[in-house]
Amino acid sequence: MRTHLPSQLAPLVIAALVAVYAAVYLPFLPNAQGLWADDYSLHFPNLLVGLYWRLANGLVPAPWFNPGECGGVPYFADPNVAYYAAPQALTFFVSPTAAIRATFLAFAAAGCGFAYLLMRSSFAASRSAAAVVAGLFLFNGYYAARMLIGHLTFHAFMLAPALAMALLPGPGAKRSVGAFALRAGGGALILAYMFQSGMVHGVPPLGLSVLALALLQALTVGVDRRWPAIAASAALGALALSASKFAAEVSWLSQFPRSLYPLPGVADWKFALALGPLTLLGYAPEKAEFLVNSVWLQHRHEWEYGVSVVPAALLLVAATNALAGGALARLTIRRAALALALLALTFAPSALNFYSPGWNAVLKSLPFFGESSSLLRFFSANILPATVLAGLLVDRIAGAATTRLGGRPALAAAAIALLLLQVFVTPRAYYAAAAQYDAARVEIAAAAARAIGVVHPVTWIVDNGSGPESGTSVENCYQPIFGYRLEAFPRGPLKVGPIDVGPQEPFNLKNPACYVFPSENACVPGAQFSAVDRDRALAFAAYRPFAFERSTTQTVADDVTLAALVAFTAGALAALFGALRRALTARS
């Protein structure tokens, strides 16, 4: 009887899982009517603006501003803009639709593969257990729901296993300075990509995930005590690589703090406590009417954190076996403390989403939390630890009962079959119905831009409708920085009509530098170009750079990012040449 998955079958299992994943989810991007979820109405125009900028200016300089939205807004400083990320890079060569679909599937496949490698390297798990983790993480509800509903900036979530693998050396990992630098550098690049891709709200929960995985390592195979130093070095490297964008975002957000919305929560502490496990099982209400202190309903996509019933089923079997075998009598104080710490991390998202007036006031007074309109995304912290735990349990259960359960491959096959059964029976009509956005005009404009270099300069402000794809800028725009209902938008004298109303008149176009660096440019956020700024206004409207003053902080941040890029490039080249030299030496 075979007790291990053959090594040659592992890639086939991963490929088969990804093929099933594509068949399940790609039909929603777009849906059968060719429509996308409404939140893609933010990302399609942004991708087109990025394409226009590259065609007009090349890859350098960076695109600081966007004339095609709200009469002119920051672009590089926008947390929802991912100019230096896969979707935008792909849009330089293929249509936005193809770019988004390719990004979705490529990052899904990457998450599946890295989840497998994480188990093999950091947890010394069997190939069967690693295959289960690969499948569970691939089909997590969080990534699919975010991408289907239009939250393109969360595509980097699928790099979470790669980040954990870099930060958490496994048994037998090399302990050299070079290995440390490689891990820290790899972690820094992944974190920097997550930030550059716009996944700002997704990074703090990943910190909880890595901490939980470190506790799991300590409970099972033993944790490498270098991991905090590796993680700290990676965080510093990522901060250096992202310093320019981070400083720009802080400058803009400081003018429009997102503290205007209350933090919703669950008033019943018992139900709040149960939400973590329930969401992992796949619980995702379409209308969460039990939330209090909420301006609007948190719909189904905000509750999608499921990894199926498989981890819970495996945990139940393992706990039953452990109790029958007298495991509690052998429990040490150290292991009990680690288990309690892990349990506390598991329920931390529930604590953040519990509502009481006093606790809510504390959260609203804290950085990051006070700027949030919801903390539900912290439930994503449990996704990767739950899937890793499932893989560890596969090895433990099969190792203790090989003859009865048919070995690890049989148990892994049963787990994957149960996972796929839940995937197939889960209804998704909600996501098909949520698709109302037609990206056809953006697609046509992008095709023309790539084919013959057509860039439509902004000449007119419109009330609603199309934007940069037709040479207009939408006044009633979709820009979350100003609030979901544009509560904080400094509309001022902006009006529907041409941007150029006469050689002696102020432009009907906002000076976006005033949003980011108002004091340095002697203006207020929302100010419009004056008549003497004609050349700068016309350059901005044509997607060309124009002169503006930056803060000292921004100048320093730009220099830090440039230095970090040079250092990381030099390090990567040195590592590559070193590997080539070792390979040539080995052959001779």
Protein Blocks (a to p, Z undefined) as FASTA:
>chain_A
ZZbdcfklmmmmmmmmmmmmmmmmmmmmccfkopacfklmmmmmmmmmmmmmmmmnojbd
cdfbdfkgghiaafklpmkbcfbafklmmmmmmcfklmmmmmmmmmmmmmmmmmmmmmmm
mnopafklmmmmmmmmmmpmklmmmmmnopaklmmmmmmmmmmmmmmccehiafbfklmm
mmmmmmmmmmmmmmmnopmmlmmmmmmmmmmmmmmmmmmnopafklmmmmmmmmmmmmmm
mmmmmmmmmmmmmmmccklbccdddfblklmmmmmmmmmnopacfblckbghifbdcdfk
lmgccebjklmmmmmmmmmmmmmnommmmpcfklmmmmmmmmmmmmmmmmmmpccfklmm
mmmmpghjlmpcbfklmmmmmmmmmmmmmmmmmmmmmmmmmmmnnpjklmmmmmmmmmmm
mmmmpccklmmmmpmbdcklmmmmmmmmmmnopacddfbdcfbdcdklnopacfbacdfk
nojnlmmpcfkjadcddfblbjkbccdbdcfklmmmmmlnopaehiacdfklmmmmmmmm
nopacdddddfklmmmmmmmmmmmmmmmmmmmmmmmmmmmmmmmmmZZ
